[in-house]
Amino acid sequence: MVVVEAAAGNEMSLSNMVLGFYEEAERERWPDGTAAGDGSDDEGSGRGAAESRAFWKEHHSQLKEALGKMSSAERRIQADAEEAIRQMRASASGSCSCANRTVAAAAAGNGGCRGCTLRFLAERLRDAGYNSAICRSKWSRSPDIPSGEHTYVDVVAPTRSGKAVRVVIEPSFRGEFEMARGGAEYRALVASLPDVFVGRAERLRGVVRVMCAAAKQCARESGMHMAPWRKQRYMEAKWLATPERVGDCAGDDAVAAVGSPPLPEVNRVQTRFRKSMLTLDFGGRTAVEVV
């Protein structure tokens, strides 16, 4: 989980260490897992255990439902994205072009730093015929969450109605929700997440809502305060805040705004799509070629 990300490099390591330190400190504050003011009578404990079991059962079901709502187009994009990641990890250099390639790859643990992973993924998806680019989201500090920045990949797909639909692609989705010393039920939810997430805004929002409610419950049961960077508003901002879209061509540093939440549409001039995009189907709508 990252509070502020640079555009490329191995920036995640230090941030994860800092956030992990804070969570560990909160855990040690109440080592028995009980915060001040919590009930300790047998009847209260029994009732609390039953409520906890019901909560986790419900949220496992909600997460399964949210993850299962995929259109045929999203499934195709996910298959192509996962294949691109496999190609990157199978290459000897990890497709990392950073100056210190060895350090970057070791820090990322997947054959390449995040910046190079995003570039590789966006390029491979463009090669497959998608209108894909790296997106950069930034949001300001508010009373309940800190400011931040996050980069990811998206695909802008045409629809029959003539409106463009953004599909978010996060190559390390599961890692964004991992919590230091999280409870067994929360870890089980995290393990259910795909490593590579592909989905439209409404589907992503549903998954984030379930996971942030679970993180809050996990913090409560562990006697920790809910970290601001785990709140739903902060997590949604990573992928749903007004993004800047890096130019479609490799090496193009031009940036264009591509919309703001909660709108799933993108109001920008589209480039000519390849014929492979003709079969895209979002929620029963078949895409047509845009020129």
SULGI-V792754 format. One record per pair of residues at least 12 apart in sequence whose ideal C-beta (glycine too) atoms are under 8 Angstrom apart, sorted by the first residue. I is the first residue (numbers start at 1). J is the second residue. D is the distance in whole Angstrom. If there is no record, write none. Layout:
I | J | D
I | J | D
This chain:
1 | 15 | 7
1 | 16 | 7
1 | 19 | 6
1 | 175 | 8
1 | 176 | 6
1 | 177 | 8
1 | 178 | 7
1 | 229 | 6
1 | 230 | 7
2 | 15 | 5
2 | 16 | 7
2 | 148 | 8
2 | 150 | 7
3 | 15 | 6
3 | 18 | 8
3 | 19 | 7
3 | 146 | 6
3 | 148 | 5
3 | 229 | 6
4 | 147 | 7
4 | 148 | 5
4 | 149 | 5
5 | 114 | 8
5 | 148 | 8
5 | 149 | 5
5 | 150 | 6
5 | 151 | 6
6 | 115 | 8
6 | 149 | 8
7 | 115 | 6
7 | 136 | 7
7 | 151 | 6
8 | 98 | 7
8 | 113 | 7
8 | 114 | 7
8 | 115 | 2
8 | 116 | 7
8 | 118 | 8
8 | 119 | 8
9 | 98 | 6
9 | 104 | 7
9 | 113 | 6
9 | 114 | 8
9 | 115 | 6
10 | 98 | 8
10 | 103 | 7
10 | 104 | 5
10 | 107 | 4
10 | 108 | 6
10 | 113 | 5
10 | 114 | 7
11 | 114 | 7
12 | 107 | 7
12 | 108 | 7
12 | 114 | 6
13 | 107 | 5
19 | 180 | 8
19 | 227 | 7
19 | 229 | 7
20 | 180 | 4
22 | 227 | 7
23 | 179 | 7
23 | 180 | 4
23 | 181 | 7
23 | 224 | 7
23 | 227 | 7
24 | 180 | 6
24 | 181 | 7
26 | 219 | 8
26 | 223 | 8
26 | 224 | 4
26 | 225 | 6
26 | 227 | 8
27 | 180 | 8
27 | 181 | 5
27 | 222 | 6
27 | 223 | 8
27 | 224 | 6
29 | 223 | 7
29 | 224 | 8
30 | 222 | 8
30 | 223 | 4
30 | 224 | 8
32 | 223 | 8
33 | 221 | 7
33 | 222 | 5
33 | 223 | 5
34 | 223 | 5
35 | 220 | 8
35 | 223 | 4
35 | 224 | 8
38 | 223 | 7
52 | 185 | 8
52 | 217 | 8
52 | 221 | 6
55 | 217 | 6
56 | 185 | 4
56 | 189 | 8
56 | 214 | 8
56 | 217 | 8
59 | 189 | 7
59 | 210 | 6
59 | 213 | 7
59 | 214 | 5
59 | 217 | 8
60 | 188 | 7
60 | 189 | 7
60 | 192 | 7
62 | 210 | 5
63 | 189 | 6
63 | 192 | 6
63 | 193 | 8
63 | 207 | 7
63 | 210 | 5
63 | 211 | 7
64 | 192 | 7
66 | 203 | 7
66 | 206 | 4
66 | 207 | 5
66 | 210 | 6
67 | 192 | 7
67 | 193 | 8
67 | 194 | 7
67 | 207 | 6
69 | 203 | 5
69 | 206 | 7
70 | 198 | 8
70 | 199 | 7
70 | 203 | 7
71 | 200 | 8
71 | 281 | 6
71 | 282 | 5
71 | 283 | 6
72 | 281 | 5
73 | 157 | 6
73 | 167 | 8
73 | 279 | 8
73 | 280 | 4
73 | 281 | 5
73 | 282 | 5
73 | 287 | 7
74 | 167 | 6
74 | 198 | 5
74 | 199 | 6
74 | 200 | 7
74 | 203 | 8
74 | 282 | 8
76 | 280 | 8
77 | 125 | 8
77 | 130 | 7
77 | 155 | 6
77 | 167 | 6
77 | 169 | 7
77 | 198 | 5
78 | 194 | 8
78 | 196 | 7
78 | 198 | 4
80 | 124 | 8
80 | 125 | 6
80 | 128 | 5
80 | 130 | 7
81 | 121 | 6
81 | 125 | 7
81 | 153 | 8
81 | 169 | 5
81 | 171 | 7
81 | 196 | 5
81 | 198 | 6
82 | 196 | 5
83 | 124 | 8
84 | 120 | 7
84 | 121 | 5
84 | 124 | 4
84 | 125 | 7
85 | 117 | 8
85 | 121 | 7
85 | 171 | 6
85 | 196 | 6
87 | 124 | 7
88 | 110 | 8
88 | 111 | 6
88 | 112 | 6
88 | 117 | 6
88 | 120 | 5
88 | 121 | 7
89 | 110 | 6
89 | 111 | 5
89 | 112 | 8
91 | 111 | 7
93 | 105 | 8
93 | 111 | 8
93 | 112 | 8
94 | 108 | 8
94 | 110 | 7
94 | 111 | 3
94 | 112 | 4
94 | 116 | 8
95 | 111 | 7
95 | 112 | 5
95 | 116 | 6
95 | 117 | 8
95 | 120 | 5
96 | 108 | 8
96 | 111 | 7
96 | 112 | 4
96 | 113 | 6
96 | 116 | 4
97 | 116 | 6
97 | 119 | 8
98 | 113 | 6
98 | 115 | 7
98 | 116 | 6
104 | 116 | 7
114 | 151 | 7
114 | 172 | 7
115 | 151 | 8
117 | 171 | 6
118 | 134 | 5
118 | 151 | 6
118 | 152 | 7
118 | 153 | 6
118 | 171 | 7
119 | 134 | 7
119 | 250 | 7
121 | 153 | 5
121 | 169 | 7
121 | 171 | 6
122 | 134 | 5
122 | 153 | 5
122 | 246 | 8
123 | 250 | 6
125 | 153 | 7
125 | 155 | 6
125 | 169 | 8
126 | 248 | 7
128 | 276 | 7
129 | 273 | 7
129 | 274 | 4
129 | 275 | 8
129 | 276 | 4
129 | 277 | 6
130 | 155 | 5
130 | 157 | 7
130 | 277 | 7
131 | 155 | 6
131 | 156 | 5
131 | 157 | 7
131 | 248 | 7
131 | 270 | 7
131 | 271 | 6
131 | 273 | 6
131 | 277 | 8
132 | 153 | 6
132 | 154 | 7
132 | 155 | 5
132 | 156 | 8
132 | 169 | 8
132 | 248 | 8
133 | 153 | 7
133 | 154 | 7
133 | 156 | 8
133 | 245 | 5
133 | 246 | 5
133 | 247 | 7
133 | 248 | 5
134 | 151 | 6
134 | 152 | 7
134 | 153 | 6
134 | 245 | 8
134 | 246 | 4
135 | 151 | 7
135 | 152 | 6
135 | 153 | 7
135 | 154 | 5
135 | 168 | 8
135 | 243 | 4
135 | 244 | 7
135 | 245 | 5
135 | 246 | 7
135 | 258 | 7
136 | 149 | 7
136 | 150 | 8
136 | 151 | 5
136 | 243 | 6
136 | 244 | 5
136 | 246 | 7
136 | 255 | 8
137 | 149 | 7
137 | 150 | 5
137 | 151 | 8
137 | 152 | 8
137 | 237 | 6
137 | 238 | 6
137 | 239 | 7
137 | 240 | 8
137 | 241 | 4
137 | 242 | 7
137 | 243 | 5
137 | 244 | 8
138 | 241 | 7
138 | 244 | 8
139 | 237 | 4
139 | 241 | 5
142 | 233 | 8
144 | 228 | 6
144 | 231 | 7
144 | 233 | 7
145 | 228 | 5
145 | 229 | 7
145 | 231 | 6
145 | 233 | 6
145 | 234 | 4
145 | 237 | 7
146 | 228 | 6
146 | 229 | 7
146 | 234 | 7
148 | 229 | 8
148 | 234 | 7
148 | 237 | 7
148 | 238 | 7
150 | 237 | 8
150 | 238 | 4
150 | 239 | 7
152 | 168 | 6
152 | 169 | 7
152 | 170 | 5
152 | 171 | 8
152 | 238 | 8
152 | 239 | 6
153 | 168 | 8
153 | 169 | 4
153 | 170 | 8
153 | 171 | 7
154 | 166 | 5
154 | 167 | 6
154 | 168 | 6
154 | 169 | 6
154 | 243 | 7
154 | 245 | 7
154 | 258 | 8
155 | 167 | 4
155 | 169 | 7
156 | 258 | 7
156 | 266 | 5
156 | 268 | 8
156 | 270 | 7
157 | 277 | 7
157 | 280 | 5
157 | 282 | 7
157 | 287 | 6
158 | 270 | 7
158 | 273 | 6
158 | 277 | 7
158 | 280 | 7
158 | 287 | 5
158 | 288 | 7
158 | 289 | 7
158 | 290 | 4
159 | 280 | 8
159 | 282 | 6
159 | 285 | 5
159 | 287 | 5
159 | 288 | 8
160 | 285 | 5
160 | 286 | 6
160 | 287 | 6
160 | 288 | 6
161 | 285 | 7
162 | 290 | 8
163 | 265 | 5
164 | 265 | 6
164 | 266 | 4
164 | 267 | 8
164 | 268 | 8
164 | 270 | 6
165 | 200 | 6
165 | 264 | 6
165 | 265 | 7
165 | 266 | 8
165 | 282 | 6
166 | 200 | 7
166 | 201 | 7
166 | 258 | 7
166 | 259 | 7
166 | 264 | 6
166 | 265 | 7
166 | 266 | 5
167 | 198 | 6
167 | 199 | 7
167 | 200 | 6
168 | 197 | 7
168 | 198 | 7
168 | 199 | 6
168 | 200 | 7
168 | 201 | 7
168 | 204 | 6
168 | 239 | 5
169 | 196 | 7
169 | 197 | 7
169 | 198 | 5
170 | 196 | 7
170 | 197 | 5
170 | 239 | 7
171 | 195 | 8
171 | 196 | 5
172 | 195 | 7
172 | 196 | 8
173 | 193 | 6
173 | 194 | 6
173 | 195 | 6
173 | 196 | 7
173 | 197 | 4
174 | 190 | 6
174 | 191 | 8
174 | 193 | 4
174 | 194 | 7
174 | 195 | 5
175 | 195 | 8
176 | 235 | 7
176 | 238 | 7
177 | 189 | 8
177 | 190 | 5
177 | 193 | 6
177 | 211 | 5
177 | 215 | 7
177 | 235 | 8
178 | 190 | 6
179 | 215 | 6
179 | 218 | 7
179 | 230 | 7
181 | 222 | 7
182 | 215 | 8
182 | 218 | 5
182 | 222 | 8
183 | 218 | 5
183 | 221 | 6
183 | 222 | 6
185 | 214 | 8
185 | 218 | 7
186 | 214 | 6
186 | 215 | 7
186 | 217 | 8
186 | 218 | 4
189 | 210 | 8
189 | 211 | 7
189 | 214 | 5
190 | 211 | 8
193 | 207 | 7
193 | 211 | 8
200 | 264 | 6
200 | 282 | 7
201 | 239 | 8
201 | 240 | 6
201 | 261 | 7
201 | 262 | 6
201 | 263 | 8
201 | 264 | 4
202 | 264 | 7
204 | 239 | 6
204 | 240 | 7
205 | 236 | 6
205 | 240 | 7
205 | 262 | 8
208 | 232 | 6
208 | 235 | 5
208 | 236 | 5
209 | 232 | 6
211 | 235 | 7
212 | 230 | 7
212 | 231 | 6
212 | 232 | 4
212 | 235 | 6
213 | 232 | 8
215 | 230 | 5
216 | 230 | 8
236 | 261 | 7
240 | 261 | 4
240 | 262 | 7
241 | 260 | 8
241 | 261 | 6
242 | 257 | 7
242 | 259 | 7
242 | 260 | 4
242 | 261 | 7
243 | 257 | 8
243 | 258 | 6
243 | 259 | 7
244 | 256 | 7
244 | 257 | 6
244 | 258 | 8
245 | 257 | 7
245 | 258 | 4
245 | 268 | 8
248 | 271 | 6
256 | 268 | 6
270 | 290 | 5
272 | 289 | 8
272 | 290 | 7
272 | 291 | 5
273 | 289 | 6
273 | 290 | 5
275 | 289 | 7
277 | 289 | 7
